[in-house]
Amino acid sequence: MTNRSVPLPLDAFLDRFLPLPPNQRPKRSTATLRNKLSALDDAGIGGWKEDAIADTFTTIVNDHKLAPGLRLALSQDRFDANDPSHQKIDGAFFPHALAPTDGEPHWAEQIVPVEFKRGETKYDPFEDNVKKALDPDAQSRKNVRSQIIGYAETIFEQRPRTHLFMLFVIGRNFRVMRWDRSGVVVTPLTDYVLEPERLHQVLWRLGRASKAQLGLDPTATLVKPGSAHYKLMDKLGKKVATDLVAQRDIAVAKGSENNMFAYVREMFSESLVKGWPRWKLSVPQSDGTMRYFLVGKPTVTAQGLVGRATQGYVAVDLLAKERQKQLVWLKDAWRTFYELVEAEGDVLEQLKREGVPFIPTVVCHGDLPGQATVTPDVWDDNRKAAEKLQECAAGKKQEPAARTPRVRPDQIHRASATAPPSSSAEAVIPAGPSSGLKRPREEDDQEEIPPPPRGVEGSDVDSVEDKCPLRRHIHYRIVVEEVALKLEQFEDGHHLVSVIYDCVKAHQRAAKLGILHRDISGGNILIYPKVVDDPESKGKVVTASEPKGKVVTMRGLLTDWELSKDVKVVPGRRRRARQPERTGTWQYMSVALINEPTKAVEIPDELEAFFNVLLYYAVRYVRSDCKDVPHYIEFYFEAFQIVQGRYQCGNLKNLTIASGDLYTSESTLSTLRFGSVLDYILLTILQWLNAHHVVRHHARPQEGGNGHKPTTGKVGSRRRAMSVDDDYSVDMDDKLASMKKASLPEETLQNAKKVQQHDHMLALLLWCINNDPRAKMPEDMEWPTDDKVPDRYPNSTEKQLPVAPTHLVVQDNDSNKRLKSNSGSAVPVQHPPQTPPRKSYHSSISVVDSGFASGSKPAGGSCPP
């Protein structure tokens, strides 16, 4: 979470986030409170241990009811049984009647978590010296910062929240923090022994705040044990003998075609974890009303406190009338909040109307009213205040009011160049004032609509320069009918290719409408079982005694369209950037997108991502001659280099595209083969991708100087600033014309053209799919029926190399290490990819130039007729 912290003076913090209720003030005597807190007078010199500080502080707060309606309970010695990380936060404020006495954290019930530290600077996660960074680099301070981030992330995971207040007590001083999905607002250290009234103000306002002000999501209601909804969830989680089996071509008994699939019920049952809270969630409908769904523990949880924070649930639709539609998929996320960025549900509904196949079917979706992040607004207000101070210093204006918030320069001008290429050179105009959720307790049931984001629509600027490094997010939920299987659950190599084909087909149909997905990854390609008419019964006479047969199909489903973009050219409309950061999943992104952080996403990049998905799942789950699969996956999909402060593609992926062959190692140059038709598919597509990169390499210097050689050693700060969404591509026919003058082989030019659109890849995949395992084929073109093998990259595998950022939209928390690039600049390194998650390991890595071979090709043969 580096560069995600924003300072704010305590008074300004309270006025903005915890305003006083009308005509109410704390009544306790300051002298009395100072006398009680004097017991901690020498806690700031470091002699006191954390437990002693916590015990004394807790006794004073509870005995004198400093936080009305709340009670502080300690939990520093025990962890929660439902927390696999076994974290033990020091304590938290709970509603007085619900305060636990068993010494466990009870994460879901916490209102305001509290962490205690000894009174030493090395335990302070933040820095108040305006000449230094707010997030200090000292390892002990980074460790504390990582610790409290972990606490906040756990609380957000276990209870739906819009934001979270946290109290940090270090010796005889305290800080207050407010976390949301954009970052954290933090107050300076305040001495509660010298100024007890300030601590009292904080605790009193927290006790008087409404649930919405405290960050509890008003659209989530706890499902209590013993209630009708709780019993319904238990009932739906129990096995049913007539549930359908998800297996390709398996016959379905007459009258059972509308039954639920067993895997769906099993996934829901696994979400009903003992001790984990259950919730009734509200999701907006198109008519403005809410639709309600019951959920347990999320099936999918994205790691990281800051960002989209996606959680996926198998949910009970309380309005469903058909049995097989009673369990649906609910996605809860904090989508990026910028103009021109469409909600995922709107995109899917448009694609469905146009008949795009193999995509989810929307039940309902919408932004949740009043739930937008406000940390970027605080940052922007600080920036404006600092600019005013600078103008005053230059004598341009009169001195402003004395209580202008303190702002440090590093909080104003943290350039994206110091971070990995998860962000582009472009950003957006700052959003308006905070939507705040500032209302008294009696107004909890009122909805507060956030102000619309200020984007580029109607602006006279093309590339908007928002200096704020924080992304703006709004809370969003979408429900779709399809509860699908993970891609790794394919049955064999033939099935894997069939699923990829379906999703390429969906991508093609969407692209013809001008919409690019822009996040092709293994997690977004799923398998959806469905009951259909048996194709073998086609043409048969159907009677009442012998109805048409039904079978199960297992087709592909291309999901998660939230990062998609309408890229079609409209006369009179300029292409504009919509948000400040690059999108994509590192393992599957094209070499060009990784090495050129300002490049626009184009169809060849998406097809290369499909190729990478197919290769990843084949090498991991299909029999091959690869002797060290973990080594191959790490070096091809997860390795990276750092060149002049930028993340760049790992050498093995560069080598693969540059050579046009599947090498398993840079040093030995041994090749990867599957001994099946998979070899033909992969090497043919790779031949096309190699040619495409050769053409780009030769064409870009002729494009008016806007391009550069796509090698890992040539990325520098002298390149012109561009948005990731700029459209600067040159028509392929023009490129080919210029290539002929450059004397490139005609075969290379024609192969390059085959990945400019989807047709050739679809034809190749379909031709190979139709030669099914039962057909007689040449020996080297067979589809084995038993080539699926157990996972060859198990969770126990240790990392051998530094790993790349999982998803280029979000930076993770401060447990990250920092590497030194060859240029000597420090570069923040993000958490490793989560496929699967495992312990990260960081070390130095050398930078090696790797160009693209001209006209090289694999021994893969030509495309089928």
Solvent accessible surface area in square Angstrom, and as a share of the most:
residue,aa,sasa,rsa
1,M,4,0.02
2,T,30,0.17
3,N,23,0.12
4,R,8,0.03
5,S,3,0.02
6,V,0,0.00
7,P,1,0.01
8,L,7,0.03
9,P,35,0.22
10,L,6,0.03
11,D,49,0.26
12,A,34,0.26
13,F,0,0.00
14,L,7,0.03
15,D,90,0.47
16,R,40,0.15
17,F,6,0.02
18,L,2,0.01
19,P,44,0.28
20,L,48,0.24
21,P,22,0.14
22,P,91,0.57
23,N,155,0.79
24,Q,70,0.31
25,R,143,0.52
26,P,28,0.18
27,K,195,0.83
28,R,95,0.35
29,S,55,0.36
30,T,52,0.30
31,A,69,0.54
32,T,57,0.33
33,L,2,0.01
34,R,99,0.36
35,N,102,0.52
36,K,80,0.34
37,L,0,0.00
38,S,51,0.33
39,A,58,0.45
40,L,0,0.00
41,D,72,0.38
42,D,66,0.34
43,A,0,0.00
44,G,25,0.24
45,I,140,0.71
46,G,9,0.08
47,G,60,0.57
48,W,56,0.19
49,K,147,0.62
50,E,50,0.22
51,D,72,0.37
52,A,43,0.33
53,I,0,0.00
54,A,1,0.01
55,D,71,0.37
56,T,35,0.20
57,F,0,0.00
58,T,14,0.08
59,T,74,0.43
60,I,15,0.08
61,V,2,0.01
62,N,21,0.11
63,D,96,0.50
64,H,33,0.15
65,K,147,0.62
66,L,0,0.00
67,A,4,0.03
68,P,28,0.18
69,G,57,0.54
70,L,26,0.13
71,R,96,0.35
72,L,3,0.02
73,A,14,0.11
74,L,41,0.20
75,S,5,0.03
76,Q,33,0.15
77,D,110,0.57
78,R,118,0.43
79,F,83,0.35
80,D,17,0.09
81,A,91,0.70
82,N,31,0.16
83,D,6,0.03
84,P,120,0.75
85,S,69,0.45
86,H,97,0.43
87,Q,35,0.16
88,K,89,0.38
89,I,0,0.00
90,D,11,0.06
91,G,1,0.01
92,A,1,0.01
93,F,1,0.00
94,F,4,0.02
95,P,41,0.26
96,H,105,0.47
97,A,99,0.77
98,L,116,0.58
99,A,20,0.16
100,P,27,0.17
101,T,139,0.81
102,D,62,0.32
103,G,25,0.24
104,E,38,0.17
105,P,1,0.01
106,H,53,0.24
107,W,1,0.00
108,A,7,0.05
109,E,65,0.29
110,Q,1,0.00
111,I,7,0.04
112,V,1,0.00
113,P,0,0.00
114,V,0,0.00
115,E,3,0.01
116,F,0,0.00
117,K,16,0.07
118,R,79,0.29
119,G,16,0.15
120,E,51,0.23
121,T,93,0.54
122,K,96,0.40
123,Y,51,0.20
124,D,5,0.03
125,P,0,0.00
126,F,1,0.00
127,E,26,0.12
128,D,44,0.23
129,N,62,0.32
130,V,58,0.34
131,K,182,0.77
132,K,117,0.50
133,A,45,0.35
134,L,1,0.01
135,D,8,0.04
136,P,15,0.09
137,D,97,0.50
138,A,52,0.41
139,Q,99,0.44
140,S,41,0.26
141,R,23,0.08
142,K,19,0.08
143,N,82,0.42
144,V,8,0.05
145,R,6,0.02
146,S,23,0.15
147,Q,65,0.29
148,I,0,0.00
149,I,1,0.01
150,G,17,0.16
151,Y,7,0.03
152,A,0,0.00
153,E,42,0.19
154,T,11,0.06
155,I,1,0.00
156,F,6,0.03
157,E,54,0.24
158,Q,11,0.05
159,R,50,0.18
160,P,23,0.15
161,R,6,0.02
162,T,7,0.04
163,H,3,0.01
164,L,0,0.00
165,F,1,0.00
166,M,0,0.00
167,L,1,0.00
168,F,0,0.00
169,V,0,0.00
170,I,7,0.04
171,G,0,0.00
172,R,39,0.14
173,N,37,0.19
174,F,0,0.00
175,R,1,0.01
176,V,1,0.01
177,M,0,0.00
178,R,9,0.03
179,W,1,0.00
180,D,0,0.00
181,R,18,0.06
182,S,0,0.00
183,G,0,0.00
184,V,1,0.00
185,V,0,0.00
186,V,2,0.01
187,T,2,0.01
188,P,37,0.23
189,L,63,0.32
190,T,8,0.05
191,D,28,0.15
192,Y,0,0.00
193,V,8,0.05
194,L,117,0.58
195,E,63,0.28
196,P,0,0.00
197,E,67,0.30
198,R,56,0.21
199,L,0,0.00
200,H,14,0.06
201,Q,44,0.20
202,V,0,0.00
203,L,0,0.00
204,W,20,0.07
205,R,23,0.09
206,L,2,0.01
207,G,7,0.07
208,R,101,0.37
209,A,6,0.05
210,S,0,0.00
211,K,128,0.54
212,A,3,0.02
213,Q,12,0.05
214,L,11,0.06
215,G,0,0.00
216,L,12,0.06
217,D,8,0.04
218,P,74,0.47
219,T,17,0.10
220,A,15,0.12
221,T,77,0.45
222,L,85,0.42
223,V,9,0.05
224,K,137,0.58
225,P,104,0.66
226,G,53,0.50
227,S,41,0.26
228,A,80,0.62
229,H,63,0.28
230,Y,51,0.19
231,K,126,0.53
232,L,50,0.25
233,M,0,0.00
234,D,52,0.27
235,K,142,0.60
236,L,14,0.07
237,G,10,0.10
238,K,136,0.58
239,K,200,0.85
240,V,63,0.36
241,A,110,0.86
242,T,85,0.50
243,D,19,0.10
244,L,15,0.07
245,V,85,0.49
246,A,29,0.22
247,Q,88,0.39
248,R,56,0.21
249,D,102,0.53
250,I,58,0.29
251,A,82,0.64
252,V,17,0.10
253,A,72,0.56
254,K,158,0.67
255,G,58,0.56
256,S,17,0.11
257,E,60,0.27
258,N,79,0.41
259,N,12,0.06
260,M,11,0.05
261,F,23,0.10
262,A,43,0.33
263,Y,27,0.10
264,V,13,0.07
265,R,23,0.08
266,E,104,0.46
267,M,40,0.18
268,F,0,0.00
269,S,45,0.29
270,E,116,0.52
271,S,7,0.05
272,L,33,0.17
273,V,50,0.29
274,K,190,0.81
275,G,65,0.63
276,W,17,0.06
277,P,20,0.12
278,R,19,0.07
279,W,13,0.04
280,K,54,0.23
281,L,2,0.01
282,S,12,0.08
283,V,0,0.00
284,P,18,0.11
285,Q,40,0.18
286,S,128,0.83
287,D,104,0.54
288,G,67,0.64
289,T,70,0.41
290,M,48,0.21
291,R,43,0.16
292,Y,88,0.33
293,F,0,0.00
294,L,0,0.00
295,V,1,0.00
296,G,2,0.02
297,K,58,0.25
298,P,13,0.08
299,T,59,0.34
300,V,68,0.39
301,T,54,0.32
302,A,45,0.35
303,Q,106,0.47
304,G,4,0.04
305,L,2,0.01
306,V,11,0.06
307,G,1,0.01
308,R,30,0.11
309,A,13,0.10
310,T,27,0.16
311,Q,19,0.08
312,G,2,0.02
313,Y,12,0.05
314,V,1,0.01
315,A,0,0.00
316,V,0,0.00
317,D,6,0.03
318,L,56,0.28
319,L,102,0.51
320,A,28,0.22
321,K,199,0.84
322,E,86,0.39
323,R,151,0.55
324,Q,62,0.28
325,K,78,0.33
326,Q,45,0.20
327,L,3,0.02
328,V,2,0.01
329,W,51,0.18
330,L,0,0.00
331,K,13,0.06
332,D,13,0.07
333,A,2,0.01
334,W,7,0.02
335,R,33,0.12
336,T,5,0.03
337,F,23,0.10
338,Y,8,0.03
339,E,59,0.27
340,L,69,0.34
341,V,14,0.08
342,E,79,0.36
343,A,8,0.06
344,E,8,0.03
345,G,0,0.00
346,D,65,0.33
347,V,5,0.03
348,L,1,0.01
349,E,61,0.28
350,Q,47,0.21
351,L,0,0.00
352,K,78,0.33
353,R,177,0.65
354,E,93,0.42
355,G,42,0.41
356,V,4,0.02
357,P,38,0.24
358,F,48,0.20
359,I,3,0.02
360,P,5,0.03
361,T,39,0.23
362,V,25,0.15
363,V,37,0.21
364,C,8,0.05
365,H,28,0.13
366,G,12,0.12
367,D,48,0.25
368,L,0,0.00
369,P,28,0.17
370,G,2,0.02
371,Q,2,0.01
372,A,17,0.13
373,T,12,0.07
374,V,3,0.01
375,T,0,0.00
376,P,0,0.00
377,D,9,0.05
378,V,0,0.00
379,W,4,0.01
380,D,2,0.01
381,D,59,0.31
382,N,3,0.01
383,R,29,0.11
384,K,94,0.40
385,A,12,0.10
386,A,8,0.06
387,E,52,0.23
388,K,96,0.41
389,L,70,0.35
390,Q,102,0.45
391,E,60,0.27
392,C,17,0.10
393,A,95,0.73
394,A,69,0.54
395,G,64,0.62
396,K,154,0.65
397,K,121,0.51
398,Q,167,0.74
399,E,135,0.61
400,P,27,0.17
401,A,81,0.63
402,A,109,0.84
403,R,175,0.64
404,T,35,0.20
405,P,33,0.21
406,R,65,0.24
407,V,21,0.12
408,R,0,0.00
409,P,88,0.55
410,D,40,0.21
411,Q,4,0.02
412,I,5,0.02
413,H,102,0.46
414,R,32,0.12
415,A,56,0.44
416,S,51,0.33
417,A,73,0.57
418,T,80,0.46
419,A,9,0.07
420,P,1,0.00
421,P,7,0.05
422,S,1,0.01
423,S,20,0.13
424,S,6,0.04
425,A,43,0.34
426,E,3,0.02
427,A,10,0.07
428,V,2,0.01
429,I,52,0.26
430,P,19,0.12
431,A,17,0.13
432,G,9,0.08
433,P,99,0.62
434,S,24,0.16
435,S,14,0.09
436,G,8,0.08
437,L,10,0.05
438,K,83,0.35
439,R,19,0.07
440,P,37,0.23
441,R,125,0.45
442,E,133,0.60
443,E,52,0.23
444,D,45,0.23
445,D,126,0.65
446,Q,100,0.45
447,E,122,0.55
448,E,61,0.28
449,I,123,0.63
450,P,16,0.10
451,P,52,0.33
452,P,107,0.67
453,P,25,0.16
454,R,118,0.43
455,G,8,0.08
456,V,2,0.01
457,E,100,0.45
458,G,79,0.76
459,S,27,0.17
460,D,133,0.69
461,V,62,0.36
462,D,71,0.37
463,S,55,0.35
464,V,4,0.03
465,E,121,0.54
466,D,12,0.06
467,K,97,0.41
468,C,5,0.03
469,P,30,0.19
470,L,2,0.01
471,R,9,0.03
472,R,8,0.03
473,H,1,0.01
474,I,6,0.03
475,H,3,0.02
476,Y,7,0.02
477,R,0,0.00
478,I,4,0.02
479,V,0,0.00
480,V,14,0.08
481,E,59,0.27
482,E,16,0.07
483,V,5,0.03
484,A,13,0.10
485,L,14,0.07
486,K,115,0.49
487,L,2,0.01
488,E,65,0.29
489,Q,87,0.39
490,F,2,0.01
491,E,59,0.26
492,D,12,0.06
493,G,0,0.00
494,H,17,0.07
495,H,1,0.00
496,L,0,0.00
497,V,0,0.00
498,S,21,0.13
499,V,0,0.00
500,I,3,0.01
501,Y,31,0.12
502,D,2,0.01
503,C,0,0.00
504,V,0,0.00
505,K,60,0.26
506,A,0,0.00
507,H,0,0.00
508,Q,11,0.05
509,R,83,0.30
510,A,0,0.00
511,A,19,0.15
512,K,148,0.63
513,L,49,0.24
514,G,7,0.06
515,I,4,0.02
516,L,7,0.03
517,H,0,0.00
518,R,14,0.05
519,D,9,0.05
520,I,6,0.03
521,S,7,0.04
522,G,2,0.02
523,G,56,0.54
524,N,10,0.05
525,I,0,0.00
526,L,37,0.19
527,I,0,0.00
528,Y,58,0.22
529,P,1,0.01
530,K,111,0.47
531,V,30,0.17
532,V,48,0.28
533,D,66,0.34
534,D,33,0.17
535,P,97,0.61
536,E,141,0.63
537,S,12,0.08
538,K,175,0.74
539,G,80,0.77
540,K,131,0.55
541,V,127,0.73
542,V,77,0.44
543,T,63,0.37
544,A,97,0.75
545,S,106,0.69
546,E,116,0.52
547,P,58,0.36
548,K,83,0.35
549,G,32,0.30
550,K,64,0.27
551,V,12,0.07
552,V,1,0.00
553,T,30,0.17
554,M,9,0.04
555,R,104,0.38
556,G,2,0.02
557,L,9,0.04
558,L,0,0.00
559,T,13,0.07
560,D,42,0.22
561,W,1,0.00
562,E,22,0.10
563,L,3,0.02
564,S,7,0.05
565,K,14,0.06
566,D,37,0.19
567,V,32,0.18
568,K,85,0.36
569,V,120,0.69
570,V,55,0.31
571,P,127,0.80
572,G,91,0.87
573,R,115,0.42
574,R,133,0.49
575,R,59,0.22
576,R,50,0.18
577,A,3,0.03
578,R,11,0.04
579,Q,2,0.01
580,P,13,0.08
581,E,8,0.03
582,R,3,0.01
583,T,4,0.03
584,G,3,0.03
585,T,15,0.09
586,W,4,0.01
587,Q,0,0.00
588,Y,4,0.02
589,M,8,0.04
590,S,0,0.00
591,V,0,0.00
592,A,0,0.00
593,L,11,0.06
594,I,3,0.01
595,N,0,0.00
596,E,1,0.00
597,P,2,0.01
598,T,12,0.07
599,K,4,0.02
600,A,8,0.06
601,V,13,0.08
602,E,48,0.21
603,I,25,0.13
604,P,10,0.06
605,D,4,0.02
606,E,5,0.02
607,L,0,0.00
608,E,2,0.01
609,A,6,0.05
610,F,1,0.00
611,F,1,0.01
612,N,1,0.00
613,V,0,0.00
614,L,2,0.01
615,L,0,0.00
616,Y,1,0.00
617,Y,19,0.07
618,A,0,0.00
619,V,0,0.00
620,R,17,0.06
621,Y,14,0.05
622,V,1,0.01
623,R,119,0.43
624,S,20,0.13
625,D,74,0.38
626,C,5,0.03
627,K,195,0.83
628,D,69,0.36
629,V,3,0.02
630,P,24,0.15
631,H,43,0.19
632,Y,1,0.00
633,I,0,0.00
634,E,1,0.01
635,F,43,0.18
636,Y,3,0.01
637,F,1,0.00
638,E,0,0.00
639,A,6,0.04
640,F,0,0.00
641,Q,1,0.00
642,I,4,0.02
643,V,10,0.05
644,Q,100,0.44
645,G,9,0.08
646,R,60,0.22
647,Y,0,0.00
648,Q,0,0.00
649,C,1,0.01
650,G,3,0.02
651,N,32,0.16
652,L,2,0.01
653,K,3,0.01
654,N,1,0.01
655,L,46,0.23
656,T,0,0.00
657,I,1,0.00
658,A,9,0.07
659,S,27,0.18
660,G,0,0.00
661,D,22,0.12
662,L,1,0.00
663,Y,42,0.16
664,T,18,0.11
665,S,18,0.12
666,E,73,0.33
667,S,101,0.65
668,T,97,0.56
669,L,90,0.45
670,S,54,0.35
671,T,51,0.30
672,L,0,0.00
673,R,65,0.24
674,F,19,0.08
675,G,61,0.59
676,S,3,0.02
677,V,0,0.00
678,L,0,0.00
679,D,22,0.12
680,Y,41,0.15
681,I,0,0.00
682,L,0,0.00
683,L,8,0.04
684,T,1,0.00
685,I,2,0.01
686,L,0,0.00
687,Q,12,0.05
688,W,2,0.01
689,L,0,0.00
690,N,1,0.01
691,A,3,0.02
692,H,11,0.05
693,H,2,0.01
694,V,1,0.00
695,V,0,0.00
696,R,6,0.02
697,H,37,0.17
698,H,58,0.26
699,A,3,0.03
700,R,11,0.04
701,P,87,0.55
702,Q,108,0.48
703,E,31,0.14
704,G,74,0.72
705,G,62,0.59
706,N,65,0.33
707,G,18,0.17
708,H,26,0.12
709,K,82,0.35
710,P,0,0.00
711,T,2,0.01
712,T,0,0.00
713,G,21,0.20
714,K,112,0.47
715,V,0,0.00
716,G,15,0.14
717,S,106,0.68
718,R,236,0.86
719,R,61,0.22
720,R,111,0.40
721,A,79,0.61
722,M,11,0.05
723,S,2,0.02
724,V,6,0.04
725,D,3,0.02
726,D,37,0.19
727,D,67,0.35
728,Y,36,0.14
729,S,55,0.36
730,V,51,0.29
731,D,86,0.44
732,M,22,0.10
733,D,84,0.43
734,D,86,0.45
735,K,18,0.08
736,L,13,0.07
737,A,54,0.42
738,S,27,0.17
739,M,0,0.00
740,K,124,0.53
741,K,177,0.75
742,A,46,0.35
743,S,96,0.62
744,L,16,0.08
745,P,68,0.43
746,E,92,0.41
747,E,83,0.37
748,T,8,0.05
749,L,1,0.00
750,Q,79,0.35
751,N,9,0.04
752,A,0,0.00
753,K,87,0.37
754,K,40,0.17
755,V,0,0.00
756,Q,30,0.13
757,Q,106,0.47
758,H,3,0.01
759,D,83,0.43
760,H,77,0.35
761,M,2,0.01
762,L,13,0.06
763,A,53,0.41
764,L,0,0.00
765,L,1,0.00
766,L,74,0.37
767,W,94,0.33
768,C,0,0.00
769,I,23,0.11
770,N,102,0.52
771,N,38,0.19
772,D,38,0.20
773,P,40,0.25
774,R,198,0.72
775,A,46,0.35
776,K,207,0.88
777,M,34,0.15
778,P,90,0.57
779,E,150,0.67
780,D,106,0.55
781,M,22,0.10
782,E,81,0.36
783,W,8,0.03
784,P,38,0.24
785,T,98,0.57
786,D,94,0.49
787,D,5,0.02
788,K,63,0.27
789,V,28,0.16
790,P,118,0.74
791,D,56,0.29
792,R,69,0.25
793,Y,0,0.00
794,P,60,0.38
795,N,103,0.53
796,S,96,0.62
797,T,23,0.13
798,E,114,0.51
799,K,14,0.06
800,Q,82,0.37
801,L,32,0.16
802,P,0,0.00
803,V,1,0.01
804,A,0,0.00
805,P,1,0.00
806,T,37,0.21
807,H,39,0.17
808,L,2,0.01
809,V,0,0.00
810,V,35,0.20
811,Q,11,0.05
812,D,20,0.10
813,N,15,0.08
814,D,7,0.04
815,S,49,0.32
816,N,19,0.10
817,K,98,0.41
818,R,91,0.33
819,L,16,0.08
820,K,144,0.61
821,S,9,0.06
822,N,112,0.58
823,S,75,0.49
824,G,42,0.41
825,S,52,0.33
826,A,41,0.31
827,V,2,0.01
828,P,11,0.07
829,V,0,0.00
830,Q,6,0.03
831,H,48,0.22
832,P,5,0.03
833,P,0,0.00
834,Q,50,0.22
835,T,43,0.25
836,P,14,0.09
837,P,72,0.45
838,R,29,0.11
839,K,151,0.64
840,S,40,0.26
841,Y,115,0.44
842,H,35,0.16
843,S,39,0.25
844,S,102,0.66
845,I,46,0.23
846,S,74,0.48
847,V,34,0.19
848,V,76,0.43
849,D,87,0.45
850,S,26,0.17
851,G,35,0.34
852,F,16,0.07
853,A,44,0.34
854,S,67,0.43
855,G,25,0.24
856,S,33,0.22
857,K,116,0.49
858,P,11,0.07
859,A,99,0.77
860,G,8,0.08
861,G,48,0.47
862,S,87,0.56
863,C,28,0.17
864,P,13,0.08
865,P,163,1.03
